[in-house]
């Protein structure tokens, strides 16, 4: 129940920020049900959480792209996106990479790479997984069990 309340509050927060702006578009809303924490460099699974309920929101506010990744009871990453690259180098795999960062008051600024990996043989519209790599972090977060919500 606490996860659901946190998730709803996160969505409400993003919507309030968007409404305060004169121009916003929610491009995509995704819910993930599994989170794995990997060790940077080795890809060793450090922790795994199933039956999880987090959310990823891609939005454009005042012509600036943002990705919000809400991990209930942990943190909501609100990344301002500065670069987006789409790669389909393999036949049935498409990767969309976002690069961006966030400034957290009294803590500083961090940058991150976010990868949306699509298995085109299974689903062209919903990523198989989303990978969050925060620069200089010892951990990588891998989100899977993804469901796309209608806007």
VEXGU-441586 format. One line per field, with one value per residue: chain; x, y, z of N, C-alpha, C in turn. Coordinates in steps of 0.02 Angstrom, whole numbers. Example, Ala and Ser with C-alpha at 12.3 -4.5 7.8 and 13.67 -1.06 7.14 Angstrom:
<guses>
ch	c(A_A)
n_px	c(660_642)
n_py	c(-284_-112)
n_pz	c(390_354)
ca_px	c(615_684)
ca_py	c(-225_-53)
ca_pz	c(390_357)
c_px	c(660_645)
c_py	c(-165_2)
c_pz	c(390_394)
</guses>
This chain:
<guses>
ch	c(A_A_A_A_A_A_A_A_A_A_A_A_A_A_A_A_A_A_A_A_A_A_A_A_A_A_A_A_A_A_A_A_A_A_A_A_A_A_A_A_A_A_A_A_A_A_A_A_A_A_A_A_A_A_A_A_A_A_A_A_A_A_A_A_A_A_A_A_A_A_A_A_A_A_A_A_A_A_A_A_A_A_A_A_A_A_A_A_A_A_A_A_A_A_A_A_A_A_A_A_A_A_A_A_A_A_A_A_A_A_A_A_A_A_A_A_A_A_A_A_A_A_A_A_A_A_A_A_A_A_A_A_A_A_A_A_A_A_A_A_A_A_A_A_A_A_A_A_A_A_A)
n_px	c(42_98_192_109_47_160_200_89_97_218_187_88_167_250_153_101_214_221_97_117_197_185_184_178_209_169_262_279_231_287_280_379_416_518_676_847_1005_1161_1338_1450_1556_1581_1457_1395_1258_1201_1090_916_750_591_418_398_355_384_403_426_438_429_441_404_440_415_482_593_667_632_668_591_624_553_583_504_506_641_710_674_728_753_788_863_863_991_1040_998_1006_972_991_1000_1082_1086_987_856_858_838_908_885_968_979_1053_1091_1062_1052_1027_1048_1003_1118_1191_1246_1282_1243_1277_1204_1177_1047_974_858_807_749_672_638_577_488_415_381_352_366_494_609_695_759_900_993_1130_1227_1350_1511_1462_1457_1362_1239_1074_946_797_653_516_418_279_181_92_-60_-74)
n_py	c(-60_61_78_99_220_303_296_355_483_524_529_627_736_757_789_908_991_997_1058_1182_1238_1321_1249_1081_907_740_615_477_346_227_76_-16_-180_-253_-235_-233_-222_-192_-223_-101_-119_-259_-314_-397_-462_-377_-355_-397_-356_-412_-404_-267_-94_29_185_257_407_498_659_819_979_1147_1145_1069_911_785_648_552_443_344_267_183_230_251_342_476_501_642_684_800_796_801_745_629_470_354_186_51_-63_-202_-336_-366_-285_-132_14_151_287_399_548_641_744_793_918_919_1004_1057_942_928_905_774_664_557_406_335_191_127_-26_-116_-264_-302_-410_-453_-342_-185_-64_-59_-57_-190_-185_-58_34_115_212_294_414_382_302_159_67_-1_18_-89_-101_-198_-302_-222_-116_-23_125_205_373)
n_pz	c(0_39_-63_-173_-138_-132_-266_-330_-274_-329_-466_-459_-415_-527_-620_-563_-571_-709_-740_-683_-774_-932_-1047_-1081_-1113_-1093_-1145_-1134_-1023_-913_-818_-707_-649_-594_-519_-534_-459_-517_-515_-565_-702_-682_-699_-610_-519_-383_-304_-309_-345_-350_-404_-394_-396_-488_-581_-743_-825_-971_-1019_-1092_-1051_-1063_-1188_-1158_-1133_-1012_-904_-785_-658_-547_-399_-282_-110_-113_-211_-326_-480_-576_-722_-829_-998_-1117_-1231_-1358_-1431_-1558_-1595_-1705_-1726_-1726_-1793_-1730_-1620_-1538_-1475_-1372_-1318_-1186_-1127_-985_-840_-666_-544_-374_-236_-113_-130_-255_-432_-544_-681_-806_-902_-991_-1047_-1158_-1203_-1336_-1389_-1540_-1599_-1507_-1453_-1518_-1462_-1323_-1207_-1174_-1070_-958_-927_-805_-787_-682_-689_-625_-523_-416_-448_-560_-619_-666_-747_-770_-833_-890_-918_-1028_-1000_-1047_-1106)
ca_px	c(0_143_221_58_39_220_197_39_124_270_152_56_220_271_97_99_269_203_42_144_227_134_185_206_184_192_275_273_230_301_285_423_400_578_735_909_1062_1221_1402_1480_1618_1576_1387_1372_1196_1210_1025_861_685_535_353_414_310_412_376_470_398_464_400_433_415_445_526_651_650_648_651_584_625_531_593_469_541_713_726_647_776_721_845_854_896_1026_1059_962_1033_936_1035_972_1139_1071_924_795_872_843_929_879_1009_970_1105_1066_1085_1008_1060_1014_1026_1162_1226_1283_1255_1267_1257_1186_1157_988_966_796_825_689_677_588_541_436_372_413_332_381_562_620_727_786_962_1013_1200_1247_1422_1552_1427_1478_1306_1195_1006_915_725_621_446_391_213_169_26_-85_-68)
ca_py	c(0_120_86_129_290_339_300_405_549_541_549_691_786_772_824_976_1028_1009_1106_1248_1261_1337_1201_1016_849_676_575_406_325_155_49_-74_-225_-285_-193_-267_-178_-225_-192_-69_-151_-332_-332_-445_-441_-365_-362_-403_-345_-431_-377_-199_-49_95_217_297_455_540_719_880_1037_1208_1124_1032_842_759_579_542_372_343_204_195_228_258_407_491_535_688_700_844_761_845_710_566_434_292_140_-14_-97_-273_-345_-362_-246_-59_46_223_311_468_573_699_752_825_953_910_1057_1037_880_936_884_711_650_486_378_292_151_91_-81_-146_-326_-289_-471_-462_-283_-127_-4_-63_-83_-252_-163_9_31_180_214_360_420_373_263_89_24_10_-5_-120_-105_-242_-315_-155_-109_46_153_254_442)
ca_pz	c(0_42_-129_-216_-117_-154_-338_-347_-256_-378_-527_-443_-413_-595_-652_-535_-603_-778_-742_-667_-835_-981_-1102_-1063_-1148_-1068_-1205_-1120_-953_-906_-750_-706_-593_-568_-515_-517_-448_-542_-500_-623_-724_-684_-713_-560_-486_-311_-271_-356_-313_-394_-384_-377_-433_-501_-640_-785_-864_-1020_-1028_-1119_-1014_-1091_-1244_-1131_-1119_-946_-886_-713_-639_-477_-363_-219_-46_-123_-241_-392_-522_-623_-764_-887_-1053_-1163_-1293_-1371_-1489_-1574_-1630_-1722_-1758_-1733_-1830_-1689_-1559_-1545_-1413_-1369_-1262_-1164_-1083_-950_-771_-617_-489_-310_-191_-57_-145_-317_-496_-571_-749_-814_-966_-982_-1108_-1169_-1248_-1365_-1427_-1591_-1616_-1456_-1447_-1547_-1426_-1252_-1198_-1137_-1008_-954_-888_-780_-768_-657_-697_-565_-472_-416_-464_-618_-604_-724_-736_-819_-819_-905_-949_-1050_-982_-1096_-1081)
c_px	c(44_175_172_49_99_220_148_63_177_238_119_108_240_215_91_154_251_147_66_176_171_131_216_173_212_199_262_273_238_302_331_407_460_636_794_964_1124_1283_1431_1546_1613_1507_1360_1309_1209_1146_971_795_630_470_360_368_339_386_431_425_444_418_440_400_453_498_590_629_674_630_647_581_612_540_563_513_617_728_687_700_738_777_826_895_927_1044_1018_989_993_982_999_1025_1127_1000_862_805_875_860_920_916_993_1029_1079_1093_1034_1051_1017_1045_1064_1199_1267_1245_1284_1242_1244_1172_1099_977_899_812_760_708_621_549_484_387_410_402_350_452_563_651_749_845_983_1085_1218_1323_1457_1516_1452_1423_1270_1126_974_841_695_550_406_324_204_98_4_-83_-135)
c_py	c(63_132_120_203_331_348_353_475_571_565_617_747_807_809_896_1018_1045_1061_1177_1279_1276_1286_1136_961_787_631_501_394_249_137_-11_-115_-262_-236_-237_-214_-218_-187_-163_-104_-226_-357_-386_-418_-437_-374_-364_-397_-361_-402_-305_-154_20_122_257_342_496_599_776_939_1098_1192_1089_962_821_685_576_467_369_272_214_184_233_328_415_531_578_717_746_813_812_812_645_535_369_249_74_-55_-172_-280_-334_-323_-172_-31_122_246_385_486_636_702_787_860_944_960_1027_971_886_910_816_705_575_470_330_257_116_38_-116_-211_-321_-351_-484_-403_-222_-63_-2_-92_-147_-236_-91_6_102_175_285_362_420_338_191_41_47_-17_-29_-132_-150_-258_-252_-159_-35_66_202_323_469)
c_pz	c(0_-26_-176_-201_-141_-230_-361_-330_-306_-443_-517_-444_-483_-631_-627_-566_-675_-784_-726_-728_-885_-1037_-1080_-1103_-1112_-1128_-1194_-1045_-952_-832_-754_-643_-564_-571_-495_-510_-468_-521_-565_-639_-730_-705_-665_-526_-411_-272_-324_-318_-364_-365_-358_-417_-440_-567_-676_-827_-907_-1034_-1059_-1084_-1040_-1143_-1221_-1112_-1050_-942_-810_-701_-564_-449_-294_-158_-53_-148_-306_-428_-572_-666_-821_-943_-1100_-1229_-1297_-1435_-1496_-1616_-1643_-1759_-1767_-1760_-1788_-1624_-1576_-1476_-1421_-1307_-1249_-1120_-1050_-879_-729_-566_-426_-262_-131_-70_-209_-378_-515_-643_-756_-886_-952_-1049_-1107_-1221_-1270_-1401_-1479_-1612_-1567_-1454_-1472_-1506_-1352_-1243_-1157_-1069_-1015_-906_-870_-755_-746_-659_-629_-508_-474_-438_-527_-599_-669_-708_-790_-796_-832_-940_-967_-1031_-1036_-1064_-1063)
</guses>
